[in-house]
Amino acid sequence: MGDKHLTVMSRRAELIGASLALALLVASLAGIAELNSALLLFLSLSTVSTAAFVFARTQGMLAPIVFGCLGLAILVSAHVSGLIASAEQAAVLTLGGVAFGVAGAVLVGGQMLRQASKDLEASRAELSNFMDSPHILWRATPDAKVDLYNRRYSELVGRQHADAISAEDWLADFHPADGSVAIAEIRAAMEGTLPFQTKMRLRHADGSYRWMSLTGNPTFDAAGELRAYYGSTVDIHDEVTAREEAQCLREELEKSQAELINFVDSVPQILWRCSIDAKVDFYNKRFTEVLGRDWRKVIERQDWIEDFHPDDRGWYLERVRETFAAGVELKATVRLRQADGSYRWTALIGRPLLDADGKAIRYYGGTTDIHDEVMAREELQATRAALEASRAEVEFFANSVPHILWRANARGEILSFNARVREVTGIDGNCLREGRRYLEIIHPKDRDAFCEAVDVAVTNQTQASVQARVRQHDGSYRWMHFYERPVTSPSGEIQRFGGSVDIHEEVLLREELLRIREELERGRAELENFADSVPHIQWRLNEEDRVDYLNRQYTEFTGHSREDAIANQTWADRYHPDDIAMAWGHFRRAAETGEDRVNFEYRLQHKDGGYRWVRLSGRAIRSPDTGRIVRWYGGTIDAQEEVLAQAQLQELLATLEQRVEERTAELLRSQARYASLFDVSNMTFAEMDFSATQPRLEALKQQAVTDLRAYFGQHPGELKELLSLIRTVRVNEALARLLGYADLAELVSNPPAQNASDGEDVLLRQLEMAFHGEDHIDGRTVLIGKNGLEIPVYFTVNRLPDGIHLSSHLNLTEQERVEGLRRAAQDELARANRAATIGAFSASIAHELNQPISSMVMDTQTGLRWLRREPLQTAPAEKILERLARTAQRVADIVHRTRENIVVGRRVARTLDLARLIRQTRDLLEDDLRRSDITLRVDCPASDLDVRGDPVELQQVLVNLINNAADAMREQAERRIVTVSASRADETVTVTVSDTGPGIAEEHYEKLFQPFFTTKATGIGMGLQICRAAIEAAGGTLVAENGPSGGARFSFTLLRPEPIPCEPTAGAQ
């Protein structure tokens, strides 16, 4: 608008300047001597002419006529006044004024045209913005065809933007129950060219329906004919839903009011209410039931005194007048006439309702039949005096309720508070009323919302409801709910009554509930992640024998979607046909016999198409009322390797010599006798956060570090720093109880490295697991509890997302005892074998088979205890089964190689990774050595240690050398360390096994590798002879010597495999 006014003002300045110049010219031509007179006359005529042309464009032809008459009047006046002396002067002035007026009109008209073009462009832009509003805008023809609508309609209903929508197409977007009615209303309105407004449910693009308000207004052309309807469609779904909820609340309120009326009418007393002039305006139904008169007619006639005994009427009326005038409680004992005409003594009590000045304005009361009591006491005492007056009902009520109450006028100005306001805020109500000081006790952050809600309610005379924090007398703030509603008195005066309810605890409970819900959601997500992380199938079966839950492992194992298996119940299709009836038989038998557990093996189809043996374990949940099974929870683990290993083990054991078989059976019987003496303790869990170590581990990878243990051996300070970043996040109560802690926080606060005897080594293994991207490690250690308590455990560690390591522990205290007995049995068996050995070759077979078979027996017993434990713990059992399978394979390889040697004396040599073989041997022996307080250290490159040889024989060599080193140090009190190191040269790899024992005696050097030479009381003297034979068969050498710092050192050297030459390609040929 500012630019427009500047443009018009500049045009006006140009016009005035031209007028002045032209006025001088015309005056000279007309011969008017007085320049001022000529100029005044010319400007008058030109202004009239310009206005005539301008208004002719906007007001029609009437404007030029009016302004023409005005110009003529000016000329006549000029002639009469002597300004124009002749007709020639008048003509010249007239033509000049008209010509200038036309020029001015042209200039003004051009300016108006340019301004109109700008206004048109602005209107188009505004219309485009208006059409992109968040509401549906449309235009419809008189035949109900929508020929224009904005993009919002297409976005909501998912309809492609078209030129026009017919009434039938429009109807298709409406809810079937609303479309016909809405279209009929619209067409009826269009036939009468009337505005319309209707509501219906409109289908949205996602298929849902929402309530919409459809409003249309007609527009007409210049002839008054209907041109089109313009309208909008607004989403009122929330409003309609709110109204429906409000209707439900009103119905509940009416129901509550009806219950209140029923309650009042059900009490066994007559209840009444009367004004200060003793006019009764309320009785409950008990009045008619007792006195036999219609309470409505009694109120209408106000003849209630007729129901009193004639002797009681006079004094009672007098007492009523006195009591009501005094505004005190009314108490009287009178005789009331009953429905049968008799009179009964009745206690009548009325309490006053007082106004703010303490004046009684109404009485509430009731009657109680005390006829029997009065008759019993009538001979002993006269009627007692009326009870003392009590406080006014209104004041008693207002000051006794635990809420702040107030009364305000129609303008929202508070007139009074009850006494509760002082108890809550510590400020007198009169002080709070002055100048709206009550706003000072509202929390500053809630004050604006509070004022806005109250002001809106006062302006609209509606009910106010708002929550805000109120400052208490001690300075603290508490949440309170304020409500205020207008009430119209019989005189028409509007007053507002309000109150506040302390909802602080409710708000805190809602916040706590929200926090608990969020925690529950996190716990549910964590539980789901945990269920999907376990390495076996978990399932749930409902009472209808339908599986309603399967974890992710089901899909990973079977290749079948668990969602499809649950939806279509196709999970049973993966069972082997021969096992389905057997599986259901177990569940039916459990239901019939009352058992709560099922355990059986069956074949399940694997994702590769074949069937694998699995073991199912399930537990039933029964209804506490009926005892019926309502749920089955269970898991299914892969038992293929175990079943095959058991079968292979039976086949291998059947081929052993009778003597070994008898000794093994005796050992099994011994193990079985002791197994029943021990119970497996509950599993314990702990979570440790390794996330802070990740950046440093990644940096080491960037530095091309491959052997993390060797690197930290050279940089122990960095290891200490890295271990300090690890912290314990959470432990369970079982672990705390195991370690003697009553407080979980005390255990969590301990540095992780201090919780185990080899804590730093266990943490280093976990760092290696994270460094190499592995997900699981296990092993044995001794946990250090409170007051130095030591607990031997078998532990497993699983790496979870976000750098969390979850460790579980199995108490091996009882197992250690069994292990000691097993060792004693092994020693006895070794002595028996030595005594029964006939030759070196037979002794070598027993020597090689004794250790793996004993390990298999122990692992089998341990695995059985894990599988029989409740609840079922599958992860440790699976680890034991994997180790059992490897040991069984090792036994099979020994037997196979022995048979091959017996038949043809050949050995199978192949290229193998000696570093990997050393680490596997460490994992095999580390637990047994740790129980003997012997530390096994491995120092070898992570890779590039390939050699040619028999892996079974080379591992047997490593086992024998490490066990010999351990046996040599068992009598030492401290510093018992076995070190296995490996190094490579150009063509060879050297492995050294050294110890910190007493070393090799001088007289024993020449006899070390002779058969049957031993320095151990229970030895057979074949171990080193077997080791040397194996190494020499592989093309290497085995030597023994004492180390420079003490202890024995055995070293063997093997040849590295020759590189395979690359064959030339066809192109090279």
URKA-V964725 format. One record per backbone hydrogen bond with DSSP energy under -0.5 kcal/mol. NH is the residue of the N-H (numbers start at 1). CO is the residue of the C=O. E is the energy in kcal/mol with one decimal. If there is no record, write none. Layout:
NH:CO:E
NH:CO:E
//
This chain:
5:1:-2.1
6:2:-2.0
7:3:-2.1
8:4:-2.2
9:5:-2.6
10:6:-2.2
11:7:-2.1
12:8:-2.3
13:9:-2.3
14:10:-2.2
15:11:-2.2
16:12:-2.4
17:13:-2.2
18:14:-2.3
19:15:-2.2
20:16:-2.3
21:17:-1.9
22:18:-2.7
23:19:-2.5
24:20:-1.6
25:21:-1.6
26:22:-2.8
27:23:-2.4
28:24:-2.0
29:25:-2.1
30:26:-2.9
31:27:-1.1
32:27:-1.9
33:31:-0.7
35:33:-0.8
38:34:-2.2
39:35:-3.0
40:36:-2.4
41:37:-2.4
42:38:-2.7
43:39:-2.4
44:40:-1.7
45:41:-2.0
46:42:-2.9
47:43:-2.4
48:44:-2.0
49:45:-2.2
50:46:-2.8
51:47:-2.4
52:48:-1.9
53:49:-2.3
54:50:-2.6
55:51:-2.7
56:52:-1.4
57:53:-0.9
57:54:-0.9
58:54:-0.7
59:55:-3.7
60:56:-0.7
63:60:-0.6
65:61:-1.1
66:62:-2.0
67:63:-2.7
68:64:-2.4
69:65:-2.2
70:66:-1.8
71:67:-2.2
72:68:-2.4
73:69:-2.2
74:70:-1.7
75:71:-2.1
76:72:-2.5
77:73:-2.4
78:74:-2.2
79:75:-2.5
80:76:-2.6
81:77:-2.3
82:78:-0.5
82:79:-0.9
83:78:-2.3
84:78:-1.1
85:83:-0.6
90:86:-1.6
91:87:-2.7
92:88:-2.6
93:89:-2.4
94:90:-2.5
95:91:-3.1
96:92:-2.4
97:93:-2.6
98:94:-2.8
99:95:-2.9
100:96:-2.5
101:97:-2.3
102:98:-2.7
103:99:-2.3
104:100:-2.8
105:101:-2.6
106:102:-2.6
107:103:-2.3
108:104:-2.8
109:105:-3.1
110:106:-2.5
111:107:-2.2
112:108:-2.5
113:109:-2.4
114:110:-2.4
115:111:-2.3
116:112:-2.2
117:113:-2.1
118:114:-2.0
119:115:-2.4
120:116:-2.4
121:117:-2.2
122:118:-2.4
123:119:-2.4
124:120:-2.5
125:121:-2.4
126:122:-2.5
127:123:-2.8
128:124:-2.4
129:125:-2.3
130:126:-2.5
131:127:-2.5
132:128:-1.1
133:130:-1.4
136:233:-2.0
137:135:-0.5
138:231:-2.2
139:148:-2.6
140:229:-2.7
141:145:-2.8
144:141:-1.9
146:144:-0.6
146:165:-2.6
147:139:-1.5
147:145:-0.8
148:139:-1.4
150:137:-1.9
153:150:-1.1
154:150:-0.8
155:151:-2.5
156:152:-2.1
157:153:-2.3
158:154:-1.7
165:146:-3.0
170:166:-2.8
171:167:-2.3
172:168:-1.5
173:169:-0.7
173:170:-1.1
174:171:-1.4
175:201:-2.4
178:175:-1.8
179:175:-2.9
180:176:-0.5
182:178:-2.7
183:179:-2.7
184:180:-2.2
185:181:-2.3
186:182:-2.4
187:183:-2.7
188:184:-2.3
189:185:-2.2
190:186:-2.4
191:187:-2.4
192:188:-1.4
193:190:-0.9
194:189:-3.0
196:216:-2.2
198:214:-2.6
200:212:-2.0
202:200:-0.5
202:210:-2.6
203:173:-2.9
204:208:-3.3
205:156:-2.9
207:204:-2.0
210:202:-1.7
212:200:-3.2
213:234:-3.1
214:198:-3.4
214:212:-0.6
215:213:-0.6
215:232:-2.6
216:196:-2.6
217:230:-2.7
219:228:-2.4
221:225:-2.4
224:221:-1.9
227:219:-3.0
228:219:-1.3
229:140:-2.9
230:217:-2.6
231:138:-2.3
232:215:-2.0
233:136:-2.5
234:213:-2.3
236:211:-2.0
236:234:-0.5
237:211:-0.7
240:236:-2.8
241:237:-2.6
242:238:-2.5
243:239:-2.4
244:240:-2.3
245:241:-2.3
246:242:-2.7
247:243:-2.6
248:244:-2.0
249:245:-2.3
250:246:-2.6
251:247:-2.4
252:248:-2.2
253:249:-2.5
254:250:-3.0
255:251:-2.4
256:252:-2.5
257:253:-2.9
258:254:-2.6
259:255:-2.3
260:256:-2.4
261:257:-2.5
262:258:-2.6
263:259:-2.4
264:260:-2.7
265:261:-2.7
266:262:-0.8
266:263:-0.7
267:263:-1.0
270:367:-0.8
271:269:-0.6
272:365:-2.5
273:282:-1.5
274:363:-2.3
275:279:-2.1
276:361:-0.7
278:275:-1.6
280:278:-0.7
281:273:-2.5
282:273:-1.1
284:271:-1.4
287:284:-1.6
289:285:-1.9
290:286:-2.3
291:287:-2.7
292:288:-1.7
298:294:-1.8
299:295:-2.1
300:296:-2.2
301:297:-2.8
302:298:-2.4
303:298:-0.8
306:303:-1.7
307:304:-1.5
308:305:-1.7
309:335:-2.0
312:309:-2.0
313:309:-1.1
314:310:-0.6
316:312:-1.9
317:313:-2.6
318:314:-2.2
319:315:-2.5
320:316:-2.7
321:317:-2.4
322:318:-2.6
323:319:-3.5
324:320:-3.0
325:321:-2.2
326:322:-2.0
327:323:-1.5
328:323:-1.7
330:350:-3.6
331:329:-0.6
332:348:-2.5
334:332:-0.6
334:346:-2.5
336:334:-0.6
336:344:-2.5
337:307:-3.0
338:342:-4.3
339:290:-1.9
341:338:-1.7
344:336:-2.1
346:334:-3.5
347:368:-3.3
348:332:-3.5
348:346:-0.6
349:366:-2.7
350:330:-3.2
351:364:-3.9
353:362:-3.8
354:352:-0.6
355:359:-2.4
358:355:-2.0
361:353:-3.3
362:353:-1.0
363:274:-2.7
364:351:-2.7
365:272:-2.5
366:349:-2.3
367:270:-2.0
368:347:-2.4
370:345:-1.6
370:368:-0.6
371:345:-0.7
374:370:-3.0
375:371:-2.7
376:372:-1.7
377:373:-1.7
378:374:-1.2
380:377:-1.1
381:377:-2.0
393:352:-4.3
396:392:-2.8
397:393:-2.9
398:394:-3.5
399:395:-2.6
400:396:-0.9
401:397:-1.7
403:401:-0.8
404:500:-1.0
405:403:-0.5
406:498:-2.4
407:416:-1.9
408:496:-3.5
409:413:-2.1
410:494:-0.6
412:409:-1.9
414:412:-0.5
415:407:-3.7
416:407:-1.5
418:405:-1.9
421:418:-1.4
422:419:-0.9
423:419:-1.2
424:420:-2.1
425:421:-2.6
426:422:-1.9
427:421:-0.5
432:428:-1.6
433:429:-1.5
434:430:-0.9
436:433:-1.3
437:432:-0.6
437:434:-1.0
438:432:-1.4
439:436:-1.8
440:437:-2.0
441:438:-0.9
442:439:-1.1
443:469:-2.8
446:443:-1.7
447:443:-1.1
448:444:-0.5
450:446:-2.1
451:447:-2.7
452:448:-2.5
453:449:-2.3
454:450:-2.3
455:451:-3.0
456:452:-2.4
457:453:-1.9
458:454:-2.7
459:455:-2.7
460:456:-2.4
461:457:-0.8
462:457:-2.3
464:484:-3.4
466:482:-2.4
468:480:-2.3
470:478:-2.8
471:441:-3.0
472:476:-4.1
473:424:-2.0
475:472:-1.7
478:470:-2.0
480:468:-2.8
481:501:-3.0
482:466:-3.2
482:480:-0.6
483:499:-2.5
484:464:-2.2
485:497:-2.4
487:495:-3.6
489:487:-0.6
489:493:-3.1
492:489:-2.5
495:487:-2.9
495:493:-0.5
496:408:-3.1
497:485:-2.3
498:406:-2.3
499:483:-2.4
500:404:-1.9
501:481:-2.3
503:479:-1.6
503:501:-0.7
504:479:-0.8
507:503:-3.0
508:504:-2.7
509:505:-2.7
510:506:-2.7
511:507:-2.7
512:508:-2.9
513:509:-3.2
514:510:-2.7
515:511:-2.5
516:512:-2.9
517:513:-2.8
518:514:-2.5
519:515:-2.8
520:516:-3.1
521:517:-2.7
522:518:-2.5
523:519:-3.0
524:520:-2.9
525:521:-2.7
526:522:-2.7
527:523:-2.8
528:524:-2.4
529:525:-2.6
530:526:-2.7
531:527:-2.8
532:528:-2.3
533:529:-0.8
533:530:-0.6
534:530:-1.2
537:636:-2.3
539:634:-2.3
540:549:-1.5
541:632:-2.5
542:546:-2.5
543:630:-0.8
545:542:-1.8
548:540:-1.8
548:546:-0.5
549:540:-0.9
551:538:-1.8
554:551:-1.6
555:551:-0.6
556:552:-1.9
557:553:-2.1
558:554:-2.8
559:555:-2.3
565:561:-2.2
566:562:-2.1
567:563:-2.6
568:564:-2.7
569:565:-0.7
570:565:-0.6
571:565:-0.7
573:570:-1.2
574:571:-1.5
575:572:-1.6
576:603:-2.1
579:576:-2.4
580:576:-0.8
583:579:-2.2
584:580:-2.3
585:581:-2.0
586:582:-1.5
587:583:-1.3
588:584:-2.6
589:585:-2.5
590:586:-1.9
591:587:-2.0
592:588:-2.1
593:589:-2.5
594:590:-1.2
595:590:-0.8
598:618:-2.1
600:616:-2.0
602:614:-2.1
604:612:-2.7
605:574:-3.1
606:610:-4.3
607:557:-2.0
609:606:-2.0
612:604:-2.6
614:602:-3.0
615:637:-2.6
616:600:-3.1
617:635:-2.5
618:598:-2.6
619:633:-3.4
620:596:-3.1
621:631:-2.9
622:620:-0.5
623:628:-3.0
627:623:-2.0
630:621:-2.9
631:621:-1.5
632:541:-2.4
633:619:-2.7
634:539:-1.9
635:617:-2.5
636:537:-2.9
637:615:-2.3
639:613:-2.1
639:637:-0.6
640:613:-0.8
643:639:-2.9
644:640:-2.8
645:641:-2.9
646:642:-2.9
647:643:-2.4
648:644:-2.9
649:645:-3.0
650:646:-2.4
651:647:-2.0
652:648:-2.5
653:649:-3.1
654:650:-1.8
655:651:-0.6
655:652:-1.0
656:652:-0.5
656:653:-1.0
661:657:-2.3
662:658:-2.4
663:659:-2.3
664:660:-2.5
665:661:-2.4
666:662:-2.4
667:663:-2.4
668:664:-2.6
669:665:-2.5
670:666:-2.2
671:667:-2.8
672:668:-2.8
673:669:-2.1
674:670:-1.8
675:671:-2.0
676:672:-1.0
677:674:-1.6
678:675:-1.3
681:679:-0.5
684:809:-1.4
686:807:-1.9
687:730:-3.5
688:805:-2.2
689:727:-2.9
690:688:-0.7
690:803:-3.6
693:690:-1.6
694:690:-0.6
694:691:-1.0
695:691:-0.5
697:693:-2.2
698:694:-2.8
699:695:-2.0
700:696:-2.0
701:697:-1.9
702:698:-2.0
703:699:-1.2
704:701:-1.9
705:700:-2.2
708:706:-0.9
711:707:-2.0
712:708:-2.4
713:709:-1.6
714:710:-1.2
714:711:-0.6
715:711:-1.2
718:715:-0.6
719:715:-1.3
720:716:-2.2
721:717:-2.2
722:718:-2.4
723:719:-2.8
724:720:-1.6
725:721:-0.5
725:722:-1.1
726:723:-1.1
727:689:-1.3
729:687:-2.8
730:687:-1.5
732:685:-2.0
736:732:-1.7
737:733:-3.0
738:734:-2.4
739:735:-2.1
740:737:-1.1
741:736:-3.0
744:742:-0.5
747:743:-1.2
748:744:-2.5
749:745:-2.0
750:746:-0.5
750:747:-1.0
754:751:-1.9
755:752:-1.5
756:753:-0.6
757:782:-3.0
759:756:-1.5
762:758:-2.3
763:759:-2.5
764:760:-2.2
765:761:-2.2
766:762:-1.8
767:763:-2.3
768:764:-2.4
769:765:-2.2
770:766:-2.4
771:767:-2.8
772:768:-2.6
773:770:-0.8
774:769:-2.4
777:797:-1.9
779:795:-2.2
781:793:-2.2
783:781:-0.5
783:791:-3.1
784:755:-2.2
785:783:-0.6
785:789:-4.9
786:739:-3.1
788:785:-1.2
789:786:-1.1
791:783:-2.5
793:781:-2.8
794:810:-2.1
795:779:-3.1
795:793:-0.5
796:808:-2.1
797:777:-3.0
798:806:-2.9
799:775:-2.2
800:798:-0.6
800:804:-3.3
803:800:-0.6
804:801:-1.2
805:688:-2.9
806:798:-2.8
806:804:-0.5
807:686:-2.8
807:805:-0.6
808:796:-2.4
809:684:-1.7
810:794:-2.3
811:809:-0.5
812:792:-3.1
816:812:-2.6
817:813:-1.0
818:814:-1.8
819:815:-2.8
820:816:-2.0
821:817:-2.0
822:818:-2.7
823:819:-2.4
824:820:-2.1
825:821:-2.4
826:822:-2.6
827:823:-2.9
828:824:-2.3
829:825:-2.5
830:826:-2.8
831:827:-2.4
832:828:-2.1
833:829:-2.6
834:830:-2.5
835:831:-2.4
836:832:-1.7
837:833:-0.9
837:834:-0.7
843:839:-2.2
844:840:-2.1
845:841:-1.7
846:842:-2.1
847:843:-2.7
848:844:-2.4
849:845:-2.3
850:846:-2.0
851:847:-0.8
852:848:-0.7
853:849:-2.0
854:850:-2.2
855:851:-2.3
856:852:-2.2
857:853:-2.5
858:854:-2.5
859:855:-2.6
860:856:-2.6
861:857:-2.5
862:858:-2.6
863:859:-2.8
864:860:-2.5
865:861:-2.1
866:862:-2.1
867:863:-2.4
868:864:-1.8
869:865:-0.7
869:866:-0.7
873:866:-0.7
874:872:-0.6
877:873:-0.7
878:874:-2.9
879:875:-2.0
880:876:-2.3
881:877:-2.5
882:878:-2.4
883:879:-2.2
884:880:-2.7
885:881:-2.7
886:882:-2.1
887:883:-2.5
888:884:-2.9
889:885:-2.4
890:886:-2.1
891:887:-2.5
892:888:-2.7
893:889:-2.7
894:890:-2.3
895:891:-2.9
896:892:-2.9
897:893:-2.9
898:894:-2.8
899:895:-2.6
900:896:-2.3
901:897:-2.6
902:898:-2.5
903:899:-2.4
904:900:-2.9
905:900:-1.8
906:900:-0.7
909:907:-0.8
910:949:-2.0
912:947:-2.4
914:912:-0.9
914:945:-2.0
917:913:-1.9
918:914:-2.2
919:915:-2.1
920:916:-2.4
921:917:-2.1
922:918:-2.3
923:919:-2.3
924:920:-1.7
925:921:-2.0
926:922:-2.4
929:925:-2.3
930:926:-2.4
931:927:-1.9
932:928:-0.8
932:929:-0.8
933:930:-1.9
934:929:-2.6
935:976:-2.5
937:935:-0.6
937:978:-3.2
939:980:-3.0
947:912:-2.1
948:1055:-1.4
949:910:-2.2
951:949:-0.7
954:950:-2.6
955:951:-2.1
956:952:-2.1
957:953:-2.2
958:954:-2.2
959:955:-2.7
960:956:-2.6
961:957:-2.6
962:958:-2.4
963:959:-2.6
964:960:-2.6
965:961:-2.1
966:962:-2.4
967:963:-2.8
968:964:-1.8
969:965:-0.6
969:966:-1.1
970:967:-0.8
972:969:-1.6
977:975:-0.8
978:935:-3.2
979:994:-2.6
980:937:-3.0
981:979:-0.6
981:992:-2.5
982:939:-1.9
983:990:-2.2
985:988:-3.2
989:1054:-2.5
990:983:-2.6
991:1052:-2.6
992:981:-2.7
993:1050:-3.0
994:979:-2.6
994:992:-0.6
995:1048:-1.9
996:977:-0.8
998:968:-0.5
1004:1001:-1.5
1005:1002:-0.9
1007:1004:-0.7
1008:1004:-0.9
1008:1005:-0.7
1010:1007:-1.7
1012:1021:-1.7
1013:1010:-1.5
1013:1021:-0.9
1014:1012:-0.6
1019:1016:-0.9
1026:1022:-2.3
1027:1023:-2.3
1028:1024:-2.7
1029:1025:-2.0
1030:1026:-2.3
1031:1027:-2.4
1032:1028:-2.7
1033:1029:-2.0
1034:1030:-1.1
1035:1032:-1.5
1036:1031:-2.6
1037:1053:-1.3
1039:1051:-2.8
1041:1049:-2.0
1043:1047:-2.9
1046:1043:-1.5
1049:1041:-3.0
1050:993:-2.5
1051:1039:-2.4
1052:991:-2.4
1053:1037:-2.1
1054:989:-2.6
1056:987:-2.9
1061:1059:-0.5
1069:1065:-2.1
//
